[in-house]
Amino acid sequence: MRLFIPLIIMSVLTACTSTEKEIKLPDVKPPVAKIEPYEIVSKHGHKRIDNYYWLKNREDTAVINYLKAENAYLDTMMAHTKAFQEKLFNELRGRIKEDDSSVPYKLDDYYYYTRYITGGEYPIYCRKKGTMDAPEEILVDGNELGKGQSFLNFFISQSPDHKMIAIVMDTVGRNFYTVKFKDLTTGKILPDVIPDTRGGYVWTNDNRSLLYAVPGKETLRTYQIKRHILGTPVSTDILIYEEKDQTLAVGISKTKSKKYFIISSGRTDASFSQYLDADKPGKPILIQSIQDNVEYSVEHAGGDKFYIYTNLNAKNYRLVEAPISKPSQENWKDVIPHREDIFLQDVDFFKDHLALSEMKAGLTRIRIIKWADKSEHYIDFGEPAYYAGFGYNPEFNTNIIRYSYQSMTTPPSTYDYNMDTREKELKKEQPVLGGFDKNNYATERVMVKARDGKEVPLSIVYRKDKFKKDGTNPGWIYGYGSYGATMYPTFSSNRISLLDRGFVYAIAHVRGGQEMGGAWYDEGKMLNKKNTFTDFIDCSEWLIQNKYVAKDKLFASGGSAGGLLMGAIVNMRPDLYRGVIAAVPFVDVITTMMDESIPLTTFEWKEWGNPNIKEEYDYMLSYSPYDNVEAKAYPNLLVTTGLHDSQVQYWEPAKWVAKLRAMKTDNNRLFLYTNMDAGHGGASGRFRRLKEVALEYTFVFDILGFKEIREAQAGNGTM
């Protein structure tokens, strides 16, 4: 998918919130991208001229030079903030407990966990056998793995007998993963190496082979499931399944019972599944063929039936069961029926219990049902805006469920809950260093009436002693609104740096997500996509009209599909925002959807539209940010991307910035930052990514003229 951040002393806080005239920026001309008209003709005969199409060629030296020139321009224009950026980076880092570890989870006779060391960028995967008092065994040290790498994303998958692990790693950021194997009995790395994978990584029950997904080199669509037998050449890996429908991507998982593999093929509106034996994988067996607008996923928890989570005749999803011998749709029987007012988000299975994650009026609830007598109850939470969800629960034969809880004022917390006694044990609340006290902050949840009468949830957080409801506070509003992804009101230790400087921070739960159920998604996709944009604008106006935020101090941010949202709102209401941060923004909608060779395009026709259908082509064209840039004033803009981004190609934001430079009529700031070593997720590592957060925050603080930037500059001897 284009998918999907130490408190300082009060005297400094006071200085931070006072403003002056903006610092005069250097009189430096921005880079100007050359104009090379390129004609694009749709199947309907509509012609468009793209002056910056040439930026697509990442092998062209001129393209790389342009991106570097934009980075150099940003560095020059933000040079006066370097001392403050470093100070802010240290502030952000200072809240992180560097020698931290995760809550161990039990799997068979082992306790698995990750831990960090002081100064370490990456996790160390560890385990102990039998008890947490046993000696520690280090499985993989990410810091050793990351030596000499400018980027690293990795994880592991252990074999059922716990004697082998697959180490899955990406060192570029383009989501092509290489798999290596480590024998835990000897500590040696095996010679087997599987390149260019993307997903799956499940072991057969005999511990001798790994199943994985293969992406297309150009489209990145996962289209094959293969099986690698340890000790054999990768070139002889067995093809288990190939998905030939170019609109579908395929993946593989293992049921909680460990008895079956489930192969799932899907796009954004529909899916189908097949199963095969995890002991002796053979030919996949179909469960139910694909149908438009029908999604389902399959689980097995023992016995002779599958459990199927589906939206068939259920906009808010339901849970059904079907016999393994006859799993097709005509044999589906309700376990949890569809409900109009409750969205069934997730399901987990245990020997004696069924756990449900439900959402009602935009808030999550966890419901526990006992199989034996069908008695049920809900786990109680206690804040107006929060997130609660299942943790990692690999064990089946247990009455303990692990769940996570957090809010915009409560750091992420891990609980173990006894489903019989209803007792809960706090295993860990993520420590936030630097004197953080959650009692200093308040969160609110309001329903904003959109222009068409729909009520849009808006989650708000601020620092109590900094907030005055008088229309003077600076504000930051975030949104996403695509793929049915729910944006939860979660905690961010980075965000404290905004709140402590007097910001009101808000999350707009706009249509296109599923915060208000399945219909909420449908009303923000395809030919309803503009609801996402108008919902966000209406929430922004509400903050100003209700005096939470000053009308000239509102900033907005969003990334990926949320970057599309940012591109749309600055075209529609550029006057509403003082500044906007668009991260890896999907802004060249129509050209991307027309190019079937671009990664993930055909897979997403049911999210945005099929350009071969004129009505859908015209609708996408009417809001595509790149196509709708006009000669008018725009707010201050910081646009970020990664050269190796596989989901939103770097050229979309680069082209957008080039066109804005040529057409906008204002003197506001317009910066493009390209991480030349990363992909869609930006910099890797715990601390490297904080540099990018510090840049984004400083961009905003500098526009507001925060005195603290001048003070840092003077203290550094650069004034």
N, C-alpha and C positions, 0 to 999 in steps of 0.2 A: 504493500500500500504506500501511497505518497503521504505517506505519513512521514511516533505515529511518532530554586537556585539559592570576635568578642564584643558584644555590645560595647559601644564607646562612651566615654564619660559625658555627663550632661552638658558641660560647657561647650563641648565640640558639637553635640547634637543641636544645640541652639544655633551655633554658627552655620550648621549644614542647612537649616531650613530657611535662613535668611537669604535673600536674593539681591543681586545687583544687575547692572547692565551686562549683557553678554560680552564675553571677551572678544575683542576684535580678532577675527581669524586672519591667517596669512593671506596675502593677495597672490594666490596661486591659482592658475587656471586648471580646471579638472581635465582628465583625459577625454579626448573626443574620438569616439569609435568611427572608423571610416564607413561611408555609406556605399553599399553595393546592392542595388535593387535586385530582388529575387522574386519572381512571380510564382505564386501558389494558386492553383486552380482546383476548386472542389469538383466533385462528381456532378454537382448541380450547375456547373458553369460559372460559379461566383469566383472572381479574381481578387486576390489581395497581393500587395507589394510589401515584402519584408526586407527592410534595408539592412538588417543585421543578421540575416540568416547565416552568413559566413562564420559567425562565432561558434557554430556547431562543431567545427573541426578542431578537436583538442590536440591533434598532431601538428597543427599549423603554428609555427613560431610566432606569427603575428597575434594569434589568439592568446597564447601564453603571455606574451609581452603586454597585451592590453590588460589582462587580469592583474599582472604584476604592477602595471602603472596605476590601476585603481587602488591596489593595496598601498602603494607608495603615497598616493594622494591622501588616502585616509590617514596614514601615519603622519604626514606633514600637517594636515588640518587638525589633528588631535594631539600634536606634539606637546602642547601646553598642558595636557592632562596626564602625561605619562607618569609623573610622580604620584598623582592621585590614583591612577589605575593600579599602580603597584601597592599603594596603601590599601585600596579597596580589595584587591586580590588577597592580601594578607588578612584583612578583616573577614572575608568569606572563608578562607582556609582556617582561620582561627576558631571557627565554630565546629570544625570537624574533629572528632576524636580519632587521631591517626592510628593508634594501635587498637583497632576495633575488631569485633568478630560478630558473625551472624549467630542466631539461635540455632543450635544443632537440631537436626531432624533424625529420627530413628528409622532405619531401613534394615530389616532383618536383624543381624547381630551387631550392626555398625551405627555409629553416630557420625553423620557428615556435617561439615560446616565450612565456612570460609572465614578467613581473618586477614587483616591488614597490619602492616608494620609501619612504624613512624617513618615518614618520607616515601613510603611505597605508593606507587601509582595504581597497582593492580592487585587483585585478590590472590590469596594463597589458598588452594583447595586442600582440606585436611579431613582426617577421620580418626576415630578411636573405636576400638573393638570392645563390646560388652558393657562398658561403663565410661563415663566422662573422666574417671580417674585413671584410665588406662593411658599408656604412652601414646603420644601423638604421632601419626603417620602423615607426612606431607606427600600429597598426590601430585600436585603441580604448583610451582611457584611462578605466578604471573610476572613478577618482577624480573626473574631470570629469563622467562619467555620473551619479555618485551625489550630486553637489552638490544640496543642498536636499531630498534624499530621506531619510526615516527608515528605509527598507529598500531593499536592492538585491540582486538575484540576476541575473547575466547571463552570457552566453557568446556565442561566434560560430560561424558555419559559413561556410567559404570556398567559392567556386565552383570547379569543376574547372580553369578557366583562371587562377585566382588573381587575377582582376581585380575581383572583387566579394565582399563579405561580407554575410551576414545577421547583424544584431545582435539577439539574443533576450533580452528583459529583463522582470523582474517587480519592481515597485516597491511591492507590497503584502504579499507573502508568502503569497498564496492560490493560487499556482501557475497563474495565468492570465498567459500571456506575450504581450507585444507584440513584433512583428517589424518592424525597420527595416532599410534597405539602404544600404550605403555603396559608392560607386564608388571603388575604390582607385587608378584612373588619374588621377582628378581630385581626390580627397579630399572629394567632396561627398556629402551625405546625399540620397538620392532621395526624391521625394514619396510613394512607396508605403509604406503602413503597414498591417500586418495585426494586428488586435486579437484578444485572447481565444483564443490557441492553447495547445496543450499537448503538445509532442512532435513528433518527426520531424525536420524541417528538413534535407532532403536535396535536392540540386540535380540537375536534369536535365543530361545530358552536353553539351547545347548552350549551357549557362550562362545560359539565358534565363528559367528558371522554378524555383520552389522548391515542394516538396511538404511538407505539414505536417498535423498532426492537430488536430482540433477537439473540445473537451470540451463536454458538456452544462452549461448554466448552473447547474443545481441539483445534478445527480448528480455532475458532474465526470468522468463516464465518457467517455473519448475514443471517439467513435462515427463520426467521418467523417475521411476523408483527402481533402484538397483540393490543387489545384495553382494557384499564383499565377504568372501571366506578368508579368514586369516591364513597367511602363508601362501596365498595364491596371487598371481599377477593381477593388478587392477584392470588390465586390458581384458581379462576373462570374467570380470564381474557379471553376474547374472541379471538380465533385465526381467524384473518382476512385472512391471506395468508401464505402458507408455500412453500418455494422454494426448490424443491427436487433435482434439478440439482446441483451437488457438485462443478461445475466449476463457479457457479453464486452466487453473493451476492445480497441481497435485501435491499432496503431502501424505505423510504416514505417521501413525502413532500406535501406541500399545495400550490395550485396555487395562483397567485397574486390576482385573483378575489375573493379568499376565498371560492369559490363554490365547488372545487373538491380536493380530495386527489389523488396524483399520486404515485403508487407503481412501482418502477423501479428495475429490475433485470439485473445484468450485470457482465461482466468480462472485462479484459483490451482491448478486441478487439470488443466486441459486447454487445448489451443491448436490452431490450424490456420493454414496460410500460403498465400498466393497470390503470384504473381510477375508482373512486367511489365517491358518493355524500358526501360532508362534513357535510351536515345537518343530513342525516340518512345513515351512512355507511352500505352498504350491500355487495353483492358479487362483487368482482372486475370485470371490463369489459376490455377485451383485446383491445389494440389499433392496434398493429402490432406484429406478432410473431417474434421471434429472427431469425436473419440471420448472418452467419459468416461475420465478418469484416464490420458490419453495426451497428452504434451507433445512438441513437436518444434520445432526452429528450422532455418533453411536458409541455406546459404552456397554461393557459387560462386567457384571459384578458377581459372577458365579451363577450356577444353575443353567437352565435351558432357555433363557430368554435374553434378548438384547433390550436395553433401554435407549430410547431415541428422543432427543431434544429437537423440537421442530417448530416451524411457524406455519405448517400446513393447516389452513383454516384457523389460524391462531396468530393474529398480528402481534400479540404480546408473548408468544411462544407457549408451548405446553410440553409435558413429558409423557411419552407413551411407552408401552412395552410390546414386544412381538416375539413369537417363538423363533429360535435360531433356525429351525428347519423350514420355516415359512415367514421370512422377515419382511416381505413386501407390504406395501401400504394398506392393502385391504385387511390385513391382520393386525393393524395398529390399534391398541386399546389404551384409553386414557389412564394414566397414573396421577398426574397433576393436570387437570383440565385448564383450558384457556380462561383467563379472567380479563375483563375489560379495563379494570382499574389497577392491575398489578402486572408488571413486566417481569417475567421469569428470566433472570440473567444467567444463572449458572446452577449446576447440579453436581453434588459429590456423593459418592456411595461408600457405605461402610457395612460391615457384616450385620449389625443390628439397627442401623440408622440410615436415613436419607436426609441429606442436608441441602437446602435450597437457598440460593441468593436471589432475593426479590427486590424490585424497586417500585416504590409507590410515591407518587408526587415528587419524583426526583431524588428520593433518599433510599439508600440500600438498607435491607433488613436480612437477617439470617434466620431461617426457619428450620427447626429440627423435627423430624417425624420418626417415630419408633416403628419399625417394620411389624413387630409382633402384635401390637394392639392399635396401631395408627394414631396413638396419642401424639400431640404436637405442642410446641411452644416456640417463642421467639427469644433470641438473645437480646438483652436490653442494652441500648446505648443512651447517650444523654446530652447531645449538643444539637443545635438547630441546623448545622451544616457540617457534614462529616463524610468519611468514606469507611466502609467496612467490607471486607471480602475474605474469601477463603485464602488461607496460606497454602503451603505445600504439604499435602497429606498423602504420602505414598502408601502408608499402611492401611490395609483393609480390615483386619481383625483387631479393631480397637474402638473404645468408646470415647476417645479423645479427638476432638477436631481442633486444628490450629487455625486461627483467623488473625487478620491484621486490622488495625483500627488507626485512624488519624483524622485530624480536622485541620482547618487553616490555622488553628492555634495550638493543637496538640501534635507533637512529633510522632512519626510512625511507631506503632506499638504492636508487639506480638503477644497473643494470648493463646493459652491452651484451655479448652473448655470441655468439661465432662458432660457429655450429652445425657447421662443418666442422673447425676446429682445436681446438675446445673451450676456447678462451681467453676469459676474461671480463675486462672492463674496468669498474672502478668509476667511473661518471661523476659521481656525487655522493652523499654522505651528508648528509642534512639537518642543517645546523649547529644545535647547541643551545648557547646562550651561558650565561654565568654560572658557568663552571667545571665543567660536567657531565662526569663520567667514567663511562662505562658499566661499567668494571671494579668500581665500588663497589656494583653491584647484581647480584642473582642471580635467576634464574627457574627454576621447577620445573613439571613436568607430572605429575599423578597421575591415577589412575583411581579414582573413588569408586563403591563398590557401592551402588546405589540399593535401595530397599526391595523391589523386585520382582526383584532380582538383576542388573539391567543395570548396566554399568560406564559412568559418566559422566565424560568428561574435565574436568579442572579445571586451569586455568593460573594460576600463582601467581608474584608478583614481590614483592621486598622489598629494602631496603637492607641490605647484609651487616652493617655495624657497628651497626645499630639493631635487628636481629632476634635475638630469643632464643626458642627453642622451649620456652617455659615457661608459655604461657597468659596472658601479660600484655599482648600487643600489641593495639592497636586494629586493626580490620579493615574492609575494604570489599569487598563482593562484588557483581558486576554480572552481569546476564543479560538475554536477549532471548527466543529460543525460539519463533519463528513464521515463517511463509511460506517455510520451508526456507532462511532466511538464515543463513549461517555466520558466527559471531562469532570472528574470528581473534585470536590472541594478539599484538596489535600494540602499537606504541610510542605513548606520549603524553607530551609534554614537560610538560603540566599536571600529570600524575600524580606527577611528581617532588616536588611540594609535599606530597603525601601520604606518599610513601616516606621523604622526608627528615625527616618528623615521626614516623617510627616505624610507619607503617601497613603492614600486609600487604594487598596488593591481589590480588583473584582474579576470574577470569572463569569462570563455570559454563557449560559447553557443553551445555546441556540439550536434551532432545528437543523437536522442533518446528523446530530448525535442521537442517542436513545435515552436521554435523561428522563423523558416523559413517556417512554414506551415505543413500540414498533412504529406507530403512526408518526412519531416525532422525526424518525429517520426518513420515512417516505416523503414527508412534507418539506424536506431540505435536500432533496437529491433530484437528479434528472431535470424535468421541466418545472420543478418547484425550487430549484437551487437558490433563487434570489431571496427566498425567505431567510436563508442563513445570513445574508448580508443585511437585510432590513431589520432582522431581530437584533443583530449586533449594534446597529446604529440606534435603534430604539432604546436599548439598554444603556448605551453611552449617553444619550440625551437624558434619560431618567436620572443618571448620576448627577448631571449638571442641574437639571430642573429641581431636584430634591436637595440641592446644596451639599451633597457629599463631596463634590469636586468643583474646582474653579473652571469656568468655561474656557479659559485660555491656558489651562495646565493639564489637559487630559492627553495621555499617551495610550497607544494601543500596540498590541503585539500578537503574533501568531506565526506558526511554522508549518511548512509543507502545505497540506490542504488549508491549514490555518493561514498560511502565507497568501494563498489565493484569496481568502477572506480579506486580508489586509489590502491586497491589490484592488479588490472590488470597492472597499469602503473609501479608499483615497480617491477613486474616480467618482464615486457617488456623492460623498460628503467630505471633501478635502478641508473644508472650513471647520469641521468639528474637532479636529485633532491637532495638537501642537506638534506631535511627532509620532512616527510609526516605525516599529521594528518588524521587518518581514524576514523570517528565517527560512532558508531553503524554499522559497515560495514557488508554488505551482501557478505560474501567471500566464503562460503561453498556451492556454487551454486548447484552442481549436487546432493549431498546428500540431501539437502533440497528439491529440486524439485522431488526427488524420494520418499520422505516420505509424504504421503497424510494426515497424522495425524497432521503435523506441521501447525500452523496457516497460512492461506492465500495461501497455496501452489497450490492447484488445480485451484484456482481462477486466478493464475498468469501463467499458462502454456502458454497462448497466448502472454505473455510478454517476457519470457525467453526461453521457449521450453518445450515440453512434453518428459520426459525421456523414455517413452515407445516407442517413435519413434526414431529409431537408428540414423538417420541423425542429429536430434536435440540433442540427448544424446551426440553424439560425438563432436558436435560443442560446447555445454556448457562445456564439459570436457576439451576442448582445451584451454579455457580461465579462468576457475574457479580458483580464486587466491589460494585457499587452496591446490588444487590438483596440482598446477604448481609451488609451492615453490621448489627452487633448492639450491644446495650447491654453493652459490656465495655471493658476497657482496651486501648488501642492504643499502639504506639510513637510517638515523635516523628516528625512527617511534614512534609515540604516538598513541595508539589505545584505544578508549573509548567504553564503553558499559553500559547497565543498567540491573541489575539482573532480573527485572520484565518486560523487553522488550517483547512486544507481536508481534512485527513485524519482527525484526531480533533478534532471540534468542541469549542470552548472550554467548552461547557455540560456536557460529561461530567465533567471534573475539578471544575468549579464546583459541580455538583449533588452530587458525591461528598463534597466538603469540607463542604457545607452539611449533608448528612445525618450525616456523622461528628460535626460540632459538636453536633448535636442529640442524638446517641445515645451517644457514648463516655463512659466513666465515669472516665477518668483526668484528670490535670492536665498531661499532656505537651503539647508544642508542636504546633500544627497551623496551618500557613501555606499560603496560596494566593497565588502570584505570577502575574499575567497580564501578558504583554508586549502592550501595547495597539497596538504598531506592527509586529508580526511574525506569522508563521504557524508551521507545524509544526517548522521548523528553528531557531526562536528568533531571536535578534538576528543581523543580517548584518554582514559586515565582519570583518577579522582581529582587531580589538581590542574591539569592542563586545561580542562574545560572551564575552570573558574576564570581563566584569563579572558575567555570570550564573554562570560557573564559580566565581568568587570568592565569590559569594553561597552557592552550594551547599556549597563547602568550609567556609566560615565557619559555616554552620548546623551542620555536624558538629563542628568544632573547639570551638564555643561550648558545645554539649551536653556535651562531654568536659571542659569547664572549662579549656582551654588558657590558661596564664598569659600567653602572648604577646598575647592579645586585651586583657587588662587593661593590659599594658605599652603597647600602641599607644594605648589610650584615655587613659592617664595622660600619655603623651608628647604627645597632641593637646590636653591641657588640658581634657578633658571629664569627668574622674573626680570 
